[in-house]
Every structure is written in structure tokens, then in C-alpha cells.
Amino acid sequence: MFDLVSKGTRAYVPDFKVWSAFAEEPSYVEVKGYMDRGLLVPDQLILSLIREILDSPAGQRGVLMDGFPRTVLQAEAVDAFLAGRKERVDLVLVLEVPEEELVKRLLARAAKEGRSDDNLESIKQRLQVYHEQTAPLVAYYERQGVVRCIPGAGSVDEIQGRVRQAVGSAA
């Protein structure tokens, strides 16, 4: 079972700090450049980094992928990679939050943490990309029966409780 902690604007379920272990890798620096501009990372680049993470000692225990995959093509590539290891995606959590609230939270996070990827232009770009390319993932994973939708309104503690319940029921 994962421990729940606060993530930026809301609840997060980490097993380990995967990204920090790869933060000095050239591929990660390139990935971060795309993310900072609110753009999708090219499939070849992000899939290469994800494979490295999944093949790492920490990745052998299981990975919580926050914000990945972002397209159906990426999901299909991950599914194929995992199938080769006789593994699969077990659970997809969808936090449902109105866009106005997302913008408000991200701008507040930018003011508090100074995040370069949380400016209004970048947020609008990310929302547009979400609607065009990421939203179809929900239907993709619903067909696999692994989606749990969680209301993203409320306090961090309330959302953490909902996430705990969803993760616990999937275990």
C-alpha cells in the first residue's frame, strides 16, 4: 500500500521519488524543458525515460505514474512493454476538477512555489492539449476496467481519503 502525502495542489500517492533519481540524466532535462512550456513530450523521448524507470531497481516494485501516459499511443506502448514482462496497468485514478478550479490552484501554486510551468499561458496550453490528446485516455482505460473517478473538490485530507479508498479497493 502507498502512503499518501500532499502533492503541489492536491493529494498524491508516491512510492518513491522516481524523477529525482533521473533528474541529472540528459533525457530528463530535455523532458523537463517540454513540460515547463506546457507541451507534450515527444513519445520516443518520454517512452525511453519511462522504460529506464520501469527497469530500475525501484521500478521493479511498481510505479505510480503521475501525468503519464498522456496519449492513447503512449498508453498502448506502455501496455505492450508491460505485457512483455507479464504485467499490466492496475489502476488509473482520474481526479475530476472543474477547469476554473484547476487554473486557480495552479496559479496559487506558481505564486507559492515559483514553478516555471504554472503560468497562465502554459496552463491554457496544457488544458488544450488535455482535451485534444489526454481526455481520450479515460475511455481507453475504462475499456480495460481500471478507471476510478474521484471528485477533486475539497480539502487535501478529503481527497486523500477518496484516493486511499480507490487504491485500497483495487489492491
WOLINRA-V127337 format. One record per backbone hydrogen bond with DSSP energy under -1.0 kcal/mol. CO is the residue of the C=O (numbers start at 1). NH is the residue of the N-H. E is the energy in kcal/mol with one decimal. If there is no record, write none. Layout:
co=CO nh=NH e=E
co=CO nh=NH e=E
This chain:
co=5 nh=12 e=-2.1
co=7 nh=10 e=-3.0
co=10 nh=7 e=-3.3
co=12 nh=5 e=-2.2
co=16 nh=18 e=-1.7
co=17 nh=21 e=-1.2
co=19 nh=22 e=-1.1
co=22 nh=25 e=-1.7
co=25 nh=29 e=-2.0
co=26 nh=30 e=-2.1
co=27 nh=31 e=-2.2
co=28 nh=32 e=-3.1
co=29 nh=33 e=-1.6
co=30 nh=34 e=-1.4
co=31 nh=35 e=-2.2
co=32 nh=36 e=-2.9
co=34 nh=39 e=-2.3
co=35 nh=38 e=-1.9
co=42 nh=46 e=-2.4
co=43 nh=47 e=-3.0
co=44 nh=48 e=-1.6
co=45 nh=49 e=-1.8
co=46 nh=50 e=-2.7
co=47 nh=51 e=-2.4
co=48 nh=52 e=-1.9
co=49 nh=53 e=-2.2
co=50 nh=54 e=-3.0
co=51 nh=55 e=-2.1
co=56 nh=60 e=-1.2
co=58 nh=61 e=-1.3
co=71 nh=75 e=-2.2
co=72 nh=76 e=-2.8
co=73 nh=77 e=-2.0
co=74 nh=78 e=-2.5
co=75 nh=79 e=-2.9
co=76 nh=80 e=-2.2
co=77 nh=81 e=-2.3
co=78 nh=82 e=-3.1
co=79 nh=83 e=-2.6
co=80 nh=84 e=-1.7
co=82 nh=85 e=-1.4
co=82 nh=87 e=-2.7
co=83 nh=86 e=-1.7
co=92 nh=148 e=-2.6
co=94 nh=150 e=-3.2
co=96 nh=152 e=-2.9
co=98 nh=102 e=-2.0
co=99 nh=103 e=-2.7
co=100 nh=104 e=-2.1
co=101 nh=105 e=-2.7
co=102 nh=106 e=-2.8
co=103 nh=107 e=-2.5
co=104 nh=108 e=-2.0
co=105 nh=109 e=-2.4
co=106 nh=110 e=-2.3
co=107 nh=111 e=-2.1
co=108 nh=112 e=-2.1
co=109 nh=113 e=-3.5
co=110 nh=114 e=-2.3
co=115 nh=118 e=-1.1
co=119 nh=123 e=-2.8
co=120 nh=124 e=-2.6
co=121 nh=125 e=-2.1
co=122 nh=126 e=-2.5
co=123 nh=127 e=-2.4
co=124 nh=128 e=-2.2
co=125 nh=129 e=-2.5
co=126 nh=130 e=-2.4
co=127 nh=131 e=-2.3
co=128 nh=132 e=-2.1
co=129 nh=133 e=-3.0
co=129 nh=134 e=-1.0
co=130 nh=135 e=-3.1
co=134 nh=137 e=-2.4
co=135 nh=138 e=-1.5
co=136 nh=140 e=-1.9
co=137 nh=141 e=-2.9
co=138 nh=142 e=-2.4
co=139 nh=143 e=-2.0
co=141 nh=146 e=-1.8
co=142 nh=145 e=-1.3
co=146 nh=92 e=-3.0
co=148 nh=94 e=-2.4
co=150 nh=96 e=-2.9
co=155 nh=159 e=-2.4
co=156 nh=160 e=-3.0
co=157 nh=161 e=-2.1
co=158 nh=162 e=-1.8
co=159 nh=163 e=-2.6
co=160 nh=164 e=-3.1
co=161 nh=165 e=-2.2
co=162 nh=166 e=-2.2
co=163 nh=167 e=-3.0
co=164 nh=168 e=-2.9
co=165 nh=169 e=-2.2
co=167 nh=171 e=-1.1
